[in-house]
Amino acid sequence: MTTESPHWVKSSYSENGGACVEVATNLITTRGVVPVRDSKDPHGPALAFEPSAWSAFVSAAKAGELGAI
């Protein structure tokens, strides 16, 4: 079965009052992208990352390589 609609999910670590992002990993196989959007603006724009770029970002974040914001 192929799905064309993003299935948005938030991180299980996301308990910061809504200031988080949502990711739709279900489009990796069908479209080759990982859409990311602001959870506070679900009808606003989404960024589309190549799966390898998103994976590198997540790995860097987990390793603490992105610095403090």
N, C-alpha and C positions, 0 to 999 in steps of 0.2 A: 504494500500500500504506500502510495506517495502522498505526502501532505505538502501543500503549498502555503498554508497559513502558519505563522510563527506560533509556537507554544511557549509563552513567556514564563520564566521562573526567576525567583530571587534566590540568592544564596541562603543557606540555612544559618549562616552567621549574621544575617541582616536583621538586626534588632535595634536599629539606631533612629527610630522615629520617622522612618520613611525616606531618609536621604540615602538612597541606594540605586543600583542599576538592575535591570532585568535583562536576561540573556535568553535567546531562543536557539538552542543547539540542534533542534530537529531539522534545520535547513542545511546542515553541513552536507549531507549526502545528496539531496535533491537540487540544491542551488550552489553549493560550494561556498557558503558564507555563514558567519556567525553574527546575527543582528544583536545590537545592544541598544537599550533605551533607558531614559530616566524614568524611574518608577513613579515619580510625582506627576509626570506628563505623558500618560500612556497613549495619547493621541498625537503627540508631537513627533518630531523626527527620530529616526533610529540610525545609528552608525552600522555599517556592514564591514566586518573584518574577514580577511582570509583566515581559515582555521589555524594555519601555522602561526600567524601573527597573534591571534587570540591566545593560543596555547603558550607562546613565548611571554606574553603579557602576564598571564595567570601565574606562570612559573616564576617570573621575576617578582611579582607581588608576594607570593608565598615565601620566597627567599629573602624578602625584605630589601630588595635591590632598588626600589623606587623612591626611597627617601620619604621624609615626612612632608605632609601637605600643610 
